[in-house]
């Protein structure tokens, strides 16, 4: 398979360069075998933490750091993300090996950590053309991604207890995202009050517990170049915790854009879930429940939660852009999609009545 299908990253965005004069001495003290001065590339897929590839003469490393600007309380905790992956690796093989963590903010101005680079395909808006996936192969990729999520949800949580807060996860999420949305609200987005009231009034009676990723999407997966239906790794563990797996599935479906969705949603598509062979959102829920044995007659609450949470995440990011704390032009129109997501929540609630 050609190297053209392997995700390479791109140029570093203006204002987000790494201060190598401070970073390299710290790096070489911990990884003395590194050779030469690295070529630095930045990954554009994420909208939260900043992720870089450091290509040394003899090894590639991935560096994850928090963004600049105001941060929500508890967000961008690089130390927690590092420790979680380290603890999870023996239980779930599709986790990159973490190598070093720095809590000295004098080095980069913020916490960061390093991990191995997994060389593979990261599905973004489109699969690389060189893969030439048929609908049958596309379905295999889709099912493999869902199987990996199911595998994660079946991990023994006992060794990971420190990464959860016990029972009451669903209620905490609804209260927390309602508060975060209101705190980050700008003048150009809706209040979201109808959606918040619906979520508060319809908390599920039963709460399950599993290790959940909380941002499980195709562009957080690394697929084998020679067999894209094989998941090499799952990336971006910032939001992972112990919580309800159906909430995790609702979060995943918030990003799931189908071929028959409206033009606004199709324009915001970030992953190739529209292709022939991909399961629909309804089919994803059915597939997941059949293979886990979970009974869920009505997925509305979880779907609305996923959409509202995504609106909250986008609004927090837009808040930083609105106040000049980031220059990434991708965030300029996030306010429009926040309003659109609130509209989708309202429409889904009305359809379920």
Secondary structure, 3 states (H helix, E strand, C coil): CCHHHCCCCECCCCCCCCCHHHHHHHHHHHCCCCCCCCEEEECCCCCCCEEEEEECCCCEEEEEECCCCCCCCCCCCHHHHHHHHHHHCCCCCCECCEEEEECCHHHHCCCEEEEECCCCECCCCCCCHHHCCCHHHHHHHHHHHHHHHHHHHCCCCHHHHHHCCCCCHHHHHHHHHHHHHHHHCCCCCCCCHHHHHHHHHCCCCCCCCEEECCCCCHHHEEEECCEEEEEEEECCCCCCEEECHHHHHHHHHCCCCCCCCCHHHHHCCCCCCCCCCCCCHHHHHHHHHHHHCCCCCCCHHHHHHHHHHHHHHHHHHHHHHHCCCCCCHHHCCHHHHHHHHHHHHHHHHHHHC
